[in-house]
């Protein structure tokens, strides 16, 4: 599999995105921060949430119009994803952050957006080993 599929909240319908321009792994630290009476800040690291960031060169405008209402609902989504350095191909549950698109252009008469970036943050918390 070389494409990302994002399922709706019912896990029935999905949107299959085109091949990515760039995809890389990410980690989000999960910790508890406490300020002691002395003013010293103590951080207790629980683990990390694995994820990945994907970027597309040109994405059809119609596909983006289908994707945005799903992402605006927030929460976690079932996602099928290709192999990324450090992560095997698989299925997971991710929070998806949309950073916006950069340039709009017609290519061969088709409306397209350039530079779409999505950041996928896993629901599970893994311990550092």
N, CA, C and O of each residue as an XYZ file, in Angstrom:
516
protein
N       0.838     -1.178      0.000
C       0.000      0.000      0.000
C       0.886      1.245      0.000
O       1.848      1.327      0.764
N       0.564      2.198     -0.846
C       1.380      3.416     -0.928
C       0.531      4.677     -0.764
O       0.983      5.780     -1.070
N      -0.692      4.508     -0.284
C      -1.596      5.652     -0.110
C      -2.194      5.627      1.297
O      -2.253      4.581      1.942
N      -2.631      6.786      1.754
C      -3.247      6.907      3.070
C      -4.760      6.893      2.903
O      -5.305      7.586      2.044
N      -5.438      6.096      3.735
C      -6.902      6.052      3.755
C      -7.356      6.559      5.119
O      -6.892      6.073      6.151
N      -8.259      7.532      5.124
C      -8.809      8.083      6.356
C     -10.292      7.722      6.409
O     -11.063      8.075      5.515
N     -10.676      7.017      7.464
C     -12.062      6.575      7.623
C     -12.874      7.607      8.390
O     -12.330      8.372      9.186
N     -14.182      7.623      8.145
C     -15.071      8.513      8.897
C     -15.272      7.945     10.305
O     -14.718      6.896     10.635
N     -16.060      8.633     11.133
C     -16.277      8.220     12.523
C     -16.936      6.852     12.642
O     -16.762      6.173     13.655
N     -17.695      6.433     11.618
C     -18.373      5.134     11.645
C     -17.479      4.001     11.157
O     -17.872      2.836     11.214
N     -16.281      4.328     10.678
C     -15.320      3.361     10.126
C     -15.894      2.578      8.948
O     -15.513      1.430      8.717
N     -16.804      3.192      8.210
C     -17.393      2.537      7.047
C     -16.856      3.168      5.765
O     -16.275      2.477      4.927
N     -17.048      4.472      5.612
C     -16.586      5.190      4.428
C     -15.182      5.727      4.672
O     -14.805      6.028      5.805
N     -14.422      5.841      3.601
C     -13.075      6.378      3.734
C     -12.732      7.244      2.542
O     -13.366      7.175      1.489
N     -11.713      8.061      2.737
C     -11.167      8.878      1.663
C      -9.752      8.379      1.420
O      -8.939      8.326      2.343
N      -9.458      8.012      0.180
C      -8.116      7.561     -0.180
C      -7.382      8.732     -0.814
O      -7.806      9.271     -1.836
N      -6.286      9.112     -0.197
C      -5.501     10.243     -0.680
C      -4.462      9.769     -1.690
O      -4.053      8.609     -1.649
N      -4.030     10.643     -2.596
C      -2.999     10.258     -3.567
C      -1.663      9.992     -2.877
O      -1.515     10.226     -1.678
N      -0.702      9.505     -3.645
C       0.640      9.254     -3.100
C       1.200     10.542     -2.510
O       0.987     11.630     -3.045
N       1.913     10.405     -1.410
C       2.471     11.576     -0.743
C       3.762     12.032     -1.412
O       4.476     11.249     -2.040
N       4.035     13.321     -1.256
C       5.308     13.885     -1.716
C       6.388     13.532     -0.701
O       7.512     13.179     -1.059
N       6.016     13.635      0.582
C       6.964     13.381      1.661
C       6.192     12.839      2.856
O       5.077     13.278      3.138
N       6.798     11.876      3.557
C       6.187     11.327      4.758
C       7.314     11.020      5.747
O       8.321     10.413      5.382
N       7.133     11.445      7.004
C       8.175     11.230      8.007
C       7.540     10.962      9.365
O       6.428     11.412      9.641
N       8.253     10.229     10.206
C       7.735      9.880     11.526
C       7.815     11.062     12.487
O       8.651     11.953     12.336
N       6.931     11.047     13.472
C       6.922     12.074     14.519
C       6.663     11.395     15.860
O       6.237     10.242     15.911
N       6.923     12.116     16.930
C       6.602     11.653     18.279
C       6.082     12.832     19.082
O       6.584     13.949     18.957
N       5.080     12.580     19.901
C       4.567     13.602     20.802
C       4.753     13.078     22.225
O       4.217     12.027     22.576
N       5.502     13.802     23.035
C       5.771     13.378     24.403
C       4.509     13.510     25.252
O       3.762     14.483     25.141
N       4.290     12.504     26.104
C       3.177     12.526     27.046
C       3.777     12.582     28.440
O       4.520     11.685     28.839
N       3.450     13.645     29.188
C       4.061     13.814     30.503
C       3.138     14.566     31.445
O       2.160     15.183     31.025
N       3.469     14.501     32.722
C       2.793     15.292     33.744
C       3.806     16.280     34.284
O       4.925     15.905     34.633
N       3.416     17.534     34.351
C       4.304     18.584     34.836
C       3.753     19.120     36.150
O       2.580     19.484     36.238
N       4.609     19.167     37.174
C       4.199     19.639     38.491
C       5.157     20.722     38.958
O       6.373     20.594     38.814
N       4.602     21.789     39.517
C       5.432     22.836     40.102
C       5.459     22.629     41.613
O       4.421     22.670     42.274
N       6.632     22.412     42.139
C       6.799     22.179     43.573
C       6.658     23.503     44.326
O       6.680     24.576     43.721
N       6.513     23.417     45.647
C       6.383     24.612     46.481
C       7.605     25.516     46.339
O       7.502     26.734     46.480
N       8.759     24.915     46.061
C       9.988     25.681     45.907
C      10.056     26.410     44.567
O      10.932     27.249     44.358
N       9.136     26.091     43.661
C       9.148     26.702     42.342
C       9.794     25.804     41.289
O       9.726     26.084     40.092
N      10.418     24.725     41.748
C      11.060     23.782     40.826
C       9.975     23.032     40.041
O       8.982     22.588     40.618
N      10.169     22.897     38.746
C       9.228     22.186     37.887
C       9.740     20.767     37.679
O      10.877     20.556     37.259
N       8.881     19.799     37.982
C       9.227     18.388     37.836
C       8.367     17.810     36.716
O       7.145     17.965     36.709
N       9.021     17.148     35.777
C       8.319     16.546     34.643
C       8.431     15.026     34.755
O       9.529     14.475     34.821
N       7.282     14.365     34.775
C       7.228     12.908     34.826
C       6.805     12.421     33.441
O       5.640     12.539     33.061
N       7.759     11.877     32.697
C       7.490     11.430     31.324
C       6.815     10.063     31.358
O       7.364      9.100     31.892
N       5.627      9.993     30.784
C       4.859      8.741     30.737
C       5.207      7.915     29.502
O       5.169      6.686     29.550
N       5.542      8.573     28.412
C       5.850      7.891     27.165
C       5.691      8.847     26.000
O       5.887     10.054     26.142
N       5.337      8.304     24.855
C       5.165      9.132     23.661
C       4.061      8.557     22.785
O       3.730      7.374     22.855
N       3.511      9.424     21.968
C       2.512      9.015     20.982
C       3.203      9.003     19.618
O       3.609     10.053     19.119
N       3.338      7.819     19.013
C       3.963      7.763     17.691
C       3.026      8.323     16.634
O       1.807      8.305     16.800
N       3.588      8.807     15.571
C       2.783      9.333     14.480
C       3.622      9.605     13.264
O       4.769      9.169     13.171
N       3.040     10.334     12.327
C       3.764     10.699     11.116
C       3.174     11.970     10.528
O       2.033     12.335     10.811
N       3.962     12.626      9.717
C       3.541     13.839      9.018
C       3.625     13.533      7.525
O       4.629     13.012      7.038
N       2.553     13.865      6.811
C       2.502     13.609      5.372
C       2.265     14.920      4.629
O       1.535     15.795      5.093
N       2.897     15.031      3.468
C       2.750     16.232      2.634
C       2.504     15.789      1.195
O       3.114     14.842      0.699
N       1.589     16.509      0.540
C       1.262     16.218     -0.856
C       1.677     17.384     -1.726
O       1.605     18.542     -1.316
N       2.116     17.063     -2.940
C       2.465     18.128     -3.872
C       1.172     18.760     -4.387
O       0.843     19.879     -3.994
N       0.434     18.072     -5.254
C      -0.830     18.589     -5.788
C      -1.955     17.666     -5.364
O      -1.883     16.455     -5.567
N      -2.993     18.238     -4.774
C      -4.140     17.460     -4.305
C      -5.404     18.041     -4.942
O      -5.620     19.251     -4.876
N      -6.243     17.200     -5.559
C      -7.468     17.706     -6.183
C      -8.346     18.451     -5.175
O      -8.518     17.998     -4.043
N      -8.891     19.580     -5.584
C      -9.713     20.411     -4.706
C     -10.944     19.647     -4.218
O     -11.352     19.822     -3.069
N     -11.536     18.815     -5.050
C     -12.715     18.040     -4.662
C     -12.416     17.067     -3.528
O     -13.249     16.844     -2.650
N     -11.220     16.491     -3.557
C     -10.816     15.560     -2.505
C     -10.662     16.293     -1.173
O     -11.043     15.777     -0.122
N     -10.105     17.488     -1.228
C      -9.952     18.304     -0.022
C     -11.322     18.703      0.527
O     -11.507     18.746      1.743
N     -12.284     18.996     -0.352
C     -13.641     19.340      0.081
C     -14.319     18.176      0.790
O     -15.141     18.398      1.679
N     -13.995     16.946      0.418
C     -14.533     15.759      1.094
C     -13.854     15.542      2.442
O     -14.498     15.137      3.409
N     -12.567     15.811      2.504
C     -11.768     15.529      3.700
C     -12.014     16.512      4.845
O     -12.099     16.102      6.003
N     -12.127     17.789      4.536
C     -12.228     18.809      5.587
C     -13.415     18.629      6.534
O     -13.224     18.770      7.742
N     -14.630     18.325      6.062
C     -15.732     18.133      7.018
C     -15.474     16.984      8.002
O     -15.886     17.051      9.160
N     -14.805     15.952      7.544
C     -14.475     14.829      8.423
C     -13.483     15.277      9.493
O     -13.667     14.984     10.674
N     -12.434     15.985      9.082
C     -11.404     16.423     10.028
C     -11.938     17.454     11.019
O     -11.491     17.490     12.165
N     -12.875     18.284     10.604
C     -13.426     19.322     11.490
C     -14.198     18.734     12.665
O     -14.376     19.402     13.683
N     -14.655     17.497     12.535
C     -15.369     16.841     13.635
C     -14.425     16.540     14.800
O     -14.866     16.357     15.935
N     -13.128     16.491     14.512
C     -12.139     16.260     15.565
C     -12.159     14.834     16.086
O     -12.914     13.987     15.608
N     -11.318     14.593     17.069
C     -11.231     13.265     17.657
C     -10.216     12.402     16.937
O      -9.309     12.901     16.271
N     -10.386     11.103     17.082
C      -9.465     10.141     16.498
C     -10.145      9.395     15.356
O     -11.343      9.116     15.397
N      -9.345      9.080     14.332
C      -9.849      8.425     13.132
C      -9.017      7.184     12.824
O      -7.810      7.147     13.061
N      -9.697      6.169     12.287
C      -8.988      4.990     11.796
C      -8.268      5.396     10.517
O      -8.858      6.023      9.637
N      -6.984      5.036     10.417
C      -6.170      5.414      9.268
C      -5.359      4.204      8.806
O      -4.729      3.529      9.620
N      -5.375      3.934      7.514
C      -4.471      2.959      6.912
C      -3.344      3.764      6.285
O      -3.590      4.752      5.594
N      -2.101      3.339      6.527
C      -0.970      4.141      6.073
C       0.148      3.266      5.511
O       0.275      2.098      5.879
N       0.964      3.840      4.610
C       2.092      3.104      4.039
C       3.254      3.055      5.025
O       3.235      3.733      6.053
N       4.252      2.263      4.710
C       5.439      2.169      5.564
C       6.152      3.521      5.619
O       6.335      4.198      4.608
N       6.541      3.879      6.824
C       7.295      5.097      7.070
C       8.529      4.653      7.829
O       8.486      3.660      8.554
N       9.634      5.378      7.673
C      10.850      5.017      8.377
C      10.541      4.846      9.867
O      10.134      5.801     10.528
N      10.731      3.643     10.392
C      10.475      3.378     11.801
C       9.087      2.848     12.094
O       8.835      2.375     13.202
N       8.175      2.914     11.124
C       6.805      2.422     11.313
C       6.454      1.543     10.115
O       6.621      1.962      8.969
N       5.974      0.339     10.371
C       5.556     -0.547      9.293
C       4.199     -0.129      8.746
O       3.448      0.597      9.397
N       3.896     -0.598      7.541
C       2.570     -0.373      6.963
C       1.538     -0.898      7.935
O       1.737     -1.948      8.546
N       0.444     -0.184      8.085
C      -0.538     -0.697      9.016
C      -1.802      0.115      9.109
O      -2.100      0.971      8.276
N      -2.537     -0.193     10.167
C      -3.782      0.496     10.476
C      -3.660      0.977     11.910
O      -3.199      0.241     12.782
N      -4.069      2.203     12.150
C      -4.015      2.746     13.500
C      -5.107      3.775     13.712
O      -5.871      4.104     12.805
N      -5.157      4.274     14.939
C      -6.125      5.307     15.290
C      -5.328      6.572     15.589
O      -4.453      6.583     16.455
N      -5.646      7.637     14.855
C      -4.854      8.854     14.922
C      -5.725     10.100     15.043
O      -6.841     10.147     14.526
N      -5.196     11.105     15.733
C      -5.741     12.458     15.698
C      -5.070     13.104     14.490
O      -3.876     12.898     14.271
N      -5.810     13.878     13.706
C      -5.252     14.444     12.478
C      -5.317     15.961     12.540
O      -6.390     16.546     12.688
N      -4.161     16.585     12.426
C      -4.080     18.042     12.407
C      -3.839     18.501     10.976
O      -2.961     17.992     10.280
N      -4.636     19.473     10.556
C      -4.588     20.014      9.205
C      -3.896     21.368      9.259
O      -4.364     22.282      9.939
N      -2.779     21.500      8.542
C      -2.020     22.752      8.612
C      -2.368     23.723      7.486
O      -1.827     24.827      7.429
N      -3.251     23.323      6.609
C      -3.644     24.231      5.534
C      -2.911     23.948      4.240
O      -1.897     23.250      4.208
N      -3.446     24.504      3.191
C      -2.850     24.370      1.872
C      -2.247     25.708      1.484
O      -2.584     26.736      2.072
N      -1.360     25.704      0.501
C      -0.607     26.915      0.200
C      -1.034     27.613     -1.083
O      -1.302     28.815     -1.071
N      -1.102     26.881     -2.187
C      -1.311     27.500     -3.495
C      -2.441     26.779     -4.229
O      -2.513     25.551     -4.223
N      -3.321     27.555     -4.861
C      -4.399     26.997     -5.673
C      -4.063     27.232     -7.142
O      -3.601     28.310     -7.517
N      -4.300     26.208     -7.975
C      -3.966     26.336     -9.387
C      -4.814     25.346    -10.192
O      -5.178     24.280     -9.695
N      -5.121     25.709    -11.429
C      -5.770     24.778    -12.346
C      -4.675     24.065    -13.131
O      -3.831     24.710    -13.752
N      -4.690     22.743    -13.103
C      -3.732     21.938    -13.866
C      -4.538     21.095    -14.845
O      -5.340     20.254    -14.440
N      -4.321     21.324    -16.130
C      -5.079     20.654    -17.195
C      -6.583     20.805    -16.962
O      -7.348     19.873    -17.211
N      -7.005     21.970    -16.490
C      -8.414     22.245    -16.272
C      -8.970     21.731    -14.946
O     -10.145     21.939    -14.644
N      -8.131     21.060    -14.152
C      -8.579     20.518    -12.868
C      -8.114     21.405    -11.718
O      -6.933     21.749    -11.656
N      -9.015     21.789    -10.800
C      -8.605     22.616     -9.663
C      -7.773     21.793     -8.673
O      -8.182     20.705     -8.267
N      -6.614     22.315     -8.291
C      -5.683     21.589     -7.417
C      -5.129     22.512     -6.333
O      -4.980     23.717     -6.536
N      -4.829     21.917     -5.176
C      -4.157     22.620     -4.085
C      -2.750     22.075     -3.960
O      -2.529     20.877     -4.139
N      -1.795     22.941     -3.655
C      -0.393     22.544     -3.519
C       0.032     22.652     -2.057
O      -0.346     23.590     -1.356
N       0.815     21.689     -1.613
C       1.466     21.777     -0.308
C       0.608     21.412      0.887
O       0.874     21.894      1.988
N      -0.417     20.575      0.718
C      -1.227     20.158      1.856
C      -0.383     19.325      2.815
O       0.338     18.424      2.388
N      -0.472     19.626      4.115
C       0.231     18.858      5.138
C      -0.760     18.381      6.191
O      -1.595     19.151      6.665
N      -0.660     17.108      6.550
C      -1.452     16.531      7.630
C      -0.500     15.894      8.627
O       0.460     15.229      8.238
N      -0.766     16.097      9.920
C       0.032     15.473     10.970
C      -0.862     14.477     11.695
O      -1.935     14.832     12.182
N      -0.412     13.227     11.763
C      -1.157     12.129     12.366
C      -0.488     11.792     13.703
O       0.685     11.420     13.736
N      -1.242     11.924     14.814
C      -0.714     11.619     16.143
C      -1.489     10.434     16.694
O      -2.716     10.478     16.793
N      -0.767      9.366     17.054
C      -1.394      8.140     17.515
C      -2.168      8.294     18.803
O      -1.856      9.151     19.629
N      -3.181      7.459     18.972
C      -3.983      7.477     20.189
C      -3.248      6.769     21.325
O      -3.344      7.176     22.482
N      -2.518      5.714     20.990
C      -1.831      4.926     22.028
C      -0.599      5.661     22.548
O       0.024      6.442     21.828
N      -0.263      5.401     23.793
C       0.936      5.955     24.403
C       1.915      4.796     24.608
O       1.591      3.803     25.258
N       3.107      4.938     24.047
C       4.150      3.910     24.190
C       5.184      4.385     25.193
O       5.508      5.570     25.267
N       5.685      3.451     25.948
C       6.737      3.776     26.919
C       8.087      3.833     26.214
O       8.341      3.074     25.279
N       8.946      4.736     26.670
C      10.315      4.786     26.152
C      11.061      3.566     26.639
O      10.942      3.192     27.806
N      11.816      2.949     25.781
C      12.589      1.763     26.162
C      14.046      1.979     25.921
O      14.854      1.087     26.183
